[in-house]
Amino acid sequence: MGFRSGRAGAALAIVAGLALGLAPGASAQEGAPGGPADPVAPGSPAPIDPRIEELRREVQALRAEVDGKADKSKSKDKALSGWQFQLRGGWFTLAHNHRNDILSGDDHQHGWAVGIGLAVPLWTDEGPVDLLAHLSIDYRQVAYSTVYTSALTSEKGTISYLNIVACPMVRFALTDAIRPFVLAGLNMQVATPPTDAVTYLDLGVTVGLGLDFKVHERVSVGFDYRYSWFGVGDQEDEDFGLLSAYIGFNF
């Protein structure tokens, strides 16, 4: 605003100066005895010098330019980067229970999950399709499970997992608020207690689809369903489906 008022004020000062310099010398002629009579008839408007009119147009154009730059600056400040941070929670089901496992034998195969997620825009072109990179970290626990946490002791605990999913995500803007999406990528899982293959770390593939609904420019709610595969044999017991809901913060 300082730049705008400075330039506009300077231009107006120039207009005023030119107006005074180009106006008929009435003040000088008023007190001069025997001076020439004013050629302008009383009551008629004084003629406007073309140079003053041109300067006025330049000042108006300058004001419009300054206003346009200020509006663009404000809209740029308000524009969001497209990133989204998520607080997630959901319910999952294992493809098989762990009834026959030596270390983690248990009949239950359902449980809860909590986690966080981050979506980062990779490609946006003001169109209906956006490409994003998605990262989520979820902690899952099999409900009501009670198993031995070690083959060497009698300590008991619950079956739990830590999953890290990294994948590309394609999002479709049906409207400004409704945005369905699909995703597919890698899933790294840490299991406690370990599986019968005595592995704490499993690598798999995750695919999913969901819907993001923008309730405010900076707040979204949504849900997604994901299914993860971890291989064949003993690893099949680790496959699971996860239905999650989330609150997303856009910035």
Backbone torsions as a table, in degrees:
resi	resn	phi	psi	omega
1	MET	NA	-29.8	177.1
2	GLY	-64.5	-39.8	179.5
3	PHE	-65.0	-43.5	-177.7
4	ARG	-64.4	-50.1	-176.5
5	SER	-67.1	-33.9	179.8
6	GLY	-64.4	-49.1	-178.5
7	ARG	-68.7	-42.1	-179.9
8	ALA	-65.5	-38.6	179.2
9	GLY	-65.7	-40.4	178.7
10	ALA	-63.9	-41.1	-179.5
11	ALA	-65.2	-41.6	178.6
12	LEU	-64.5	-35.1	177.4
13	ALA	-65.0	-39.0	177.9
14	ILE	-63.6	-43.1	178.5
15	VAL	-59.7	-44.4	-179.2
16	ALA	-63.6	-41.2	179.7
17	GLY	-63.8	-43.9	179.2
18	LEU	-65.6	-36.7	179.7
19	ALA	-62.5	-40.9	179.4
20	LEU	-69.9	-37.9	-178.2
21	GLY	-74.2	-29.7	-175.2
22	LEU	-95.5	-13.2	-179.5
23	ALA	-67.5	151.5	178.2
24	PRO	-57.8	143.8	-175.6
25	GLY	-74.5	62.4	-177.5
26	ALA	-67.8	-40.9	-176.1
27	SER	-65.0	-33.4	-179.3
28	ALA	-77.0	-30.4	-175.2
29	GLN	-86.3	-20.1	-176.2
30	GLU	-62.5	-45.6	-174.8
31	GLY	-91.3	-3.5	-177.8
32	ALA	-84.4	115.7	-179.2
33	PRO	-69.0	137.1	178.5
34	GLY	72.0	12.2	179.3
35	GLY	-67.1	167.0	-179.8
36	PRO	-67.0	146.7	179.9
37	ALA	-72.0	149.7	178.2
38	ASP	-64.7	123.6	-178.1
39	PRO	-70.2	-18.5	-178.8
40	VAL	-83.1	129.6	-179.3
41	ALA	-66.8	144.3	179.3
42	PRO	-60.2	137.7	177.9
43	GLY	88.2	-13.0	179.1
44	SER	-93.2	144.7	-179.3
45	PRO	-65.8	143.0	178.1
46	ALA	-70.5	142.9	178.8
47	PRO	-66.0	140.5	-179.9
48	ILE	-93.6	128.2	-179.9
49	ASP	-67.2	135.7	-179.6
50	PRO	-58.7	-30.5	-179.6
51	ARG	-68.2	-35.4	176.6
52	ILE	-66.8	-40.9	179.6
53	GLU	-63.4	-39.7	178.7
54	GLU	-66.0	-39.2	178.5
55	LEU	-65.9	-36.2	176.6
56	ARG	-62.6	-41.9	178.3
57	ARG	-63.1	-38.4	178.4
58	GLU	-65.2	-38.1	178.4
59	VAL	-65.6	-41.8	178.3
60	GLN	-62.6	-41.3	177.8
61	ALA	-64.7	-38.5	178.5
62	LEU	-64.1	-42.0	177.8
63	ARG	-61.9	-43.8	179.6
64	ALA	-62.7	-38.1	179.1
65	GLU	-66.3	-43.4	179.4
66	VAL	-64.6	-42.3	178.5
67	ASP	-62.4	-40.3	179.6
68	GLY	-64.2	-41.7	178.7
69	LYS	-66.6	-36.9	178.4
70	ALA	-65.9	-40.9	179.2
71	ASP	-65.0	-41.4	178.9
72	LYS	-64.3	-39.1	178.9
73	SER	-63.8	-41.4	178.8
74	LYS	-65.1	-43.9	-179.5
75	SER	-65.7	-33.8	177.9
76	LYS	-67.8	-38.4	178.9
77	ASP	-66.1	-35.1	-177.6
78	LYS	-79.4	-19.8	-176.5
79	ALA	-65.3	138.9	179.6
80	LEU	-91.5	156.6	-177.8
81	SER	-77.0	-18.9	-178.3
82	GLY	98.0	-4.8	177.3
83	TRP	-74.4	152.4	176.8
84	GLN	-141.5	128.3	174.8
85	PHE	-105.1	133.9	-173.2
86	GLN	-119.6	141.0	166.3
87	LEU	-107.1	119.2	-168.2
88	ARG	-116.6	151.8	173.2
89	GLY	-155.8	146.4	-177.9
90	GLY	-169.1	-169.3	-177.0
91	TRP	-132.7	136.2	-177.3
92	PHE	-127.3	161.5	177.2
93	THR	-134.2	125.9	174.9
94	LEU	-73.8	147.1	177.8
95	ALA	-64.7	-32.9	178.8
96	HIS	-141.2	150.9	174.2
97	ASN	-82.5	176.1	-176.7
98	HIS	-105.6	31.6	-175.7
99	ARG	-58.4	-38.7	-174.7
100	ASN	-95.6	4.4	179.0
101	ASP	-75.7	143.6	-179.8
102	ILE	-73.0	-46.1	-175.1
103	LEU	-88.2	-31.1	-174.3
104	SER	-127.9	42.3	-179.6
105	GLY	-66.7	120.3	-178.5
106	ASP	-161.8	146.4	-177.8
107	ASP	-83.4	-17.3	-172.9
108	HIS	-82.0	147.3	179.1
109	GLN	-140.9	14.7	176.2
110	HIS	-118.3	154.9	179.0
111	GLY	-173.1	-177.5	-176.6
112	TRP	-109.9	163.2	-179.1
113	ALA	-143.6	144.0	172.3
114	VAL	-135.0	153.1	-179.8
115	GLY	-177.8	-172.9	177.9
116	ILE	-130.5	159.4	179.1
117	GLY	-145.5	158.8	178.7
118	LEU	-142.8	127.9	176.5
119	ALA	-115.1	127.4	-176.6
120	VAL	-121.5	125.3	-178.9
121	PRO	-68.8	131.8	175.0
122	LEU	-103.0	-37.7	-179.0
123	TRP	-149.7	120.3	174.0
124	THR	-136.6	137.1	-175.0
125	ASP	-137.2	39.1	179.4
126	GLU	55.6	21.0	-180.0
127	GLY	-110.0	-170.6	-176.7
128	PRO	-82.2	-5.2	-175.8
129	VAL	-122.6	129.5	176.8
130	ASP	-122.0	143.9	175.3
131	LEU	-110.8	125.9	-177.8
132	LEU	-130.0	157.7	169.5
133	ALA	-99.7	131.0	-175.7
134	HIS	-120.1	135.0	175.9
135	LEU	-132.0	129.9	177.1
136	SER	-136.1	147.4	176.7
137	ILE	-127.3	118.9	-176.5
138	ASP	-124.4	138.0	170.3
139	TYR	-104.6	126.8	-178.6
140	ARG	-121.8	145.9	177.7
141	GLN	-139.0	130.7	177.5
142	VAL	-72.5	122.9	-176.1
143	ALA	-67.9	139.5	174.9
144	TYR	64.8	11.7	-178.7
145	SER	-81.1	138.8	175.2
146	THR	-137.2	110.7	-174.4
147	VAL	-135.9	165.8	173.5
148	TYR	-76.6	129.3	-178.7
149	THR	-86.1	-8.6	178.9
150	SER	-150.3	143.9	178.3
151	ALA	-76.3	-12.7	-175.4
152	LEU	-101.4	-14.7	-178.5
153	THR	-127.3	172.9	178.9
154	SER	-99.8	16.3	-180.0
155	GLU	-69.0	140.4	-179.4
156	LYS	-118.6	154.7	179.6
157	GLY	-159.5	-158.6	-179.1
158	THR	-115.1	158.5	175.1
159	ILE	-81.6	122.9	-177.9
160	SER	-139.3	160.3	-177.0
161	TYR	-141.0	151.0	169.1
162	LEU	-121.4	120.1	-176.7
163	ASN	-116.3	133.5	174.5
164	ILE	-120.4	116.7	-178.1
165	VAL	-112.5	127.3	175.6
166	ALA	-126.5	124.6	-173.9
167	CYS	-161.9	157.4	168.5
168	PRO	-76.8	151.7	-180.0
169	MET	-133.9	132.5	177.2
170	VAL	-108.5	123.2	-176.5
171	ARG	-117.8	137.3	-176.8
172	PHE	-113.6	126.4	-179.5
173	ALA	-92.5	93.6	175.5
174	LEU	-67.8	-42.4	172.5
175	THR	-138.8	-176.7	176.8
176	ASP	-64.0	-25.4	-175.2
177	ALA	-105.0	-33.1	-173.7
178	ILE	-99.5	118.9	-174.5
179	ARG	-138.8	93.8	173.6
180	PRO	-72.4	158.6	-178.9
181	PHE	-151.5	160.2	173.7
182	VAL	-130.6	154.0	-180.0
183	LEU	-149.0	156.6	177.2
184	ALA	-159.7	134.5	-178.8
185	GLY	-176.8	-158.7	-174.8
186	LEU	-95.6	147.5	179.2
187	ASN	-128.2	121.6	175.1
188	MET	-108.3	127.3	-173.7
189	GLN	-126.1	136.2	172.9
190	VAL	-111.2	121.5	-175.9
191	ALA	-106.7	139.9	175.9
192	THR	-138.5	121.9	-5.4
193	PRO	-71.1	170.8	-177.1
194	PRO	-67.0	164.6	178.0
195	THR	-77.6	178.7	179.3
196	ASP	-63.0	-23.2	176.8
197	ALA	-78.0	5.4	179.8
198	VAL	54.5	48.8	177.5
199	THR	-123.0	130.8	174.6
200	TYR	-87.9	-27.6	-174.5
201	LEU	-111.0	125.4	177.0
202	ASP	-122.2	144.8	176.5
203	LEU	-117.2	133.8	-178.1
204	GLY	-148.0	-168.6	-178.6
205	VAL	-124.1	139.2	179.4
206	THR	-124.8	134.5	171.6
207	VAL	-126.1	153.3	-178.8
208	GLY	-166.8	169.5	175.3
209	LEU	-147.8	155.4	-177.3
210	GLY	-165.9	-172.2	-177.7
211	LEU	-141.2	131.1	177.2
212	ASP	-111.2	129.3	-179.9
213	PHE	-121.6	120.0	-177.7
214	LYS	-87.4	109.7	178.6
215	VAL	-87.7	-18.3	178.4
216	HIS	-154.2	162.3	-179.3
217	GLU	-55.6	-31.8	-175.8
218	ARG	-112.3	2.5	-178.4
219	VAL	-134.6	132.4	176.0
220	SER	-129.2	155.6	168.5
221	VAL	-125.5	153.4	-178.9
222	GLY	-168.7	179.4	177.1
223	PHE	-150.3	158.9	174.5
224	ASP	-152.7	157.6	173.9
225	TYR	-120.4	132.2	-178.8
226	ARG	-129.5	144.2	173.2
227	TYR	-125.2	136.8	-176.2
228	SER	-123.3	135.7	176.5
229	TRP	-113.4	142.3	-179.3
230	PHE	-125.6	13.5	175.2
231	GLY	118.4	-156.4	-177.1
232	VAL	-119.5	174.0	179.0
233	GLY	71.0	-133.8	-179.2
234	ASP	-62.2	-27.5	-177.3
235	GLN	-69.7	-18.6	179.8
236	GLU	-62.1	-27.1	179.4
237	ASP	-65.8	-18.5	-178.3
238	GLU	-89.4	-11.2	178.9
239	ASP	-61.0	142.9	-178.2
240	PHE	-156.7	156.8	171.3
241	GLY	-112.0	140.4	-175.2
242	LEU	-130.7	122.2	174.5
243	LEU	-106.1	120.5	-173.6
244	SER	-127.7	152.2	168.8
245	ALA	-121.4	154.6	-177.3
246	TYR	-149.7	159.2	167.9
247	ILE	-110.8	125.8	-178.1
248	GLY	-111.4	137.4	177.9
249	PHE	-109.7	115.2	-175.8
250	ASN	-91.9	134.7	179.6
251	PHE	-151.0	NA	NA
